[in-house]
């Protein structure tokens, strides 16, 4: 245990730890406050879970959460890169509004102040963080957000311990989860954020891209890998030259271009995700041992998608589904019926194990956590609480599309802005000369293999999507919290 963590734990043990006043949750007023375990994985595509139907990858602990909760089939990030996406998760704002990504100034102080951990900390929650933070903030801002803050980063994935041994970051995060849960007073609600580096590659290591713990070494040795997809690698030939020459192709050359690379890196990537899942299981077991599981909302999601060789690309960053779409599983008090008469927090009363098809976004997550904990949601948040869906309800005015964007300054990653709707997807790579547009019809072309933007038959639809993109841009840029 690090001196910093030990000091924080001792301070927490001696503090009053008074629970928040009021109903403390979305329940009936007499229920104990809801606590939160928030789990974020890295470079994790929506279909890479056992419960999402993956034929090889094993994620039994996340699958068990889905079996007693809700899995959102259409969950997306609004910007597919870790810094901007994580800033959106903390702040409840789109990139266009919070303005933070790589190479940009720190997240604004007012957004840190109203981040979900800072709000819950002020409300009397004990807040903790372990893993990859990934967001630039002003010096000392983490102390405003967390009682216990333990950054654990990759590069390398294995960290030397005081006794000289090496321990994987996934297991270190699991260690901190157990310590935090065990040291939190039983009458104090908490919010613990676990942010795994898995399954991000070691970008500077061109031989061992996905270092995994020894505990996962025997997994996936003999399983037949599924085909590359969902889009075939040959889809690369249909891309414009600026995407063919982007970093998406650079990293494909590093990781997926030969059968040997693909076999090794895919299996190692699966092992990394299974290591994260195993440590999610450790956190769940710690909650159960502490008697806290029944009243803890557990959220598992990813910070962005990942191509894995689909359409001849690697990385993320662009507008296709493989990049924008992420896993999202939510389980907790009431989702399996415990919220009915006789106990539980009352978050929901039916529908455990459901697959929800409404569009859910990373910007919805802070509002969801605060709402579930009975705390006011800041009016400037641009996302909305998903708690109604946990109750089995669908708001009549729920979104059917959203603004998607990528604005980082990088010579090998083209900027773009667009709209992902239920049927139509629009993307404008606006710094190309001339600007290059995409228009996809998901109903006829779910793999987004055809670009209809230059087809005169779809000129009216293209105009509609251009106008909607501009409308959403105005809303997000002005800070409008509308859906």
Secondary structure, 3 states (H helix, E strand, C coil): CCHHHHHHHHHHHHCCCCCCCCCCCCCCCCCCCCEEEEEEECCCECCCCHHHCCCCCCCHHHHHHHHCCEEEEEEECCCCCHHHHHHHHHHCCCHHHHCCCCCCCCCCHHHHHCCHHHHHHHCCCEEEEEECCCCCCCCCHHHHHCCEEEECCCCCCEEECCCCCEEEHHHHHHHHHHHHHHHCCCCCCEEEEEECCCCCCCCCCCCCCCCCCHHHCCCCCCCCCCCCCCCCHHHHHHCCHHHHCCHHHHHHHHHCCCHHHHHHHHHHHHHHHHHHHHHHHHHHHHHHHCCCHHHEEEEEEECCCCCCCHHHCCCCCCCCHHHHEECEEEECCCCCCCCCCCCCCCCCCCCCCEEEEEEEEHHHHHHHHHHHCCCCCCCCCCCCCCHHHHCCCCCCCCCCEEEEEECCCCCCCCCEEEEEECCEEEEEECCCCCCEEEEEECCCCCCCCCCCCCCHHHHHHHHHHHHHHHHHHHHHHCCCCCC
